């Protein structure tokens, strides 16, 4: 579900009831799926996006289509929703690179009917979807039945009986969403609770704290690459996009984690949301000169 991002750079996030001048302002196309799509395309993947869009002719929607086209992303499977407007996010990024976001999405966006399943899955080697988008459930179950990897970006709390837990082959949570979903702040205990509900691979990203996942029932951890962050907007989405591409390419989980962490780290060193995503040659050069993060 693409979003129009209004991005303000500020010295500090203002306290409730206060006013503050921004040092910079930029407007981007964004949203979890679009950000991940940009990352995949820049890393050499072929991307088809599907989901709801604002009505034909709406200015923000047309700008999003232009951005998709410029990045080489196929937007032909996006579905126009008559009378609805593009979701919008107000984003403040402070001098540490941390961001605070308020987003509006019309609830009717979730009433979308996706295009034909056979068309969407033709030549498909992996699916990446958001856990807020219940309209993808049937597609994901069918993809899994056909042996196509289904990666779930779990960045919102969800009920423990959410069908997407069963429809996915790989689930990567944000730490906040994992804790809220399971009711525990312990990453490993939380992952084990999710693993008891689904046969899918389960992992969690924790920003500078690195990545944790379960492998044959055992907890594994990989430290994040040390970088000087200036903009974390879209970093999690870049990670999910790179991870999905790595899974589609048949990489091991450990190799997929390292590749994805490198792509996300490079993005954090640049402003521009997902449009600060690196090219594949940059990720490979970064990995070649960087020490392998600590695995445990």
C-alpha positions, 0 to 999 in steps of 0.5 A: 500500500504505497504512501506519500511521505512528508519528511521534516528534518529537525534538531529534536522531536518536539515535546507535546504542544510545542512548535519547532522549525524544520531544517529541511523538508522533502516529499517522497513516495514511500510505504513498507512495500514500495520502499522494499520494492525500491531496495529489491530493484536496486539490488538487481531483482525484478519487482511486480507490485500489487495493492490498492492505490488512490483514484485515477488522476490523483496527483500523489498517486501519479507521482508514485507511478512515476517513481515506480517507473523510474526505479524499474518497478512494474506497477501494472498490478496496482488496483485503483480505488475510486474516490479514495486518496493516497495514504499520507505520512508525516515524518520527523527525523532528528539529528541521530537519524531516528524517525517519528511517524504519523500515518493516515490510511482510508480504512476503505483501502483494505477493501481492495480485490487483487488481480488474478492469482495466476497472473500475480504468481506467474514467474514469481520466485518470492512474495513479500507482504505486510502483516497489516494487509489481510487482502493478501491472505489467499494469494499467500496461501496459494503461493506457499502451496506452489512452493513459492517463499512468502516473506512476511514483514511483521511491523505491526502487532497482530493477533496470535491466530492471524492466518498470515502466520500460517501462510508465510514461510519466513516471518521477520518482525520488528522488535516493537511488533514482536513484543506487542504481539507476544506480550514479552520484551524478551526477543528469544522467548517471543520468537519461541512463542511465535514458532510454536504457532507456525512452521515458518522461519521466524526472526526479529530486527532490532536496529543497531541491536542487530538481528535474532532468529531461531534455527533448528530451535536454537537462538542465533544472533548477528550484530549490526554493521557499525555505521554513523546513521543519518536517516533510518527511514525505510531501513527496515523495509530495505532489510525486508526487501534484501532478505526476500531477494536473498531467499529468492536467490537461494541463499542460506539464512546466515548469508541472507541476514548478512546481505540484508543487514549490509543493505540496510546499514548503507541506507541509514548513512544516506537521507532520502528514505528508500531512495537512499537504498544502495545498488548491489555493487555497493553492497557487495563492496561494503561486504568485501571490506567489512568484517563479518558481524559477530554471530552467536 
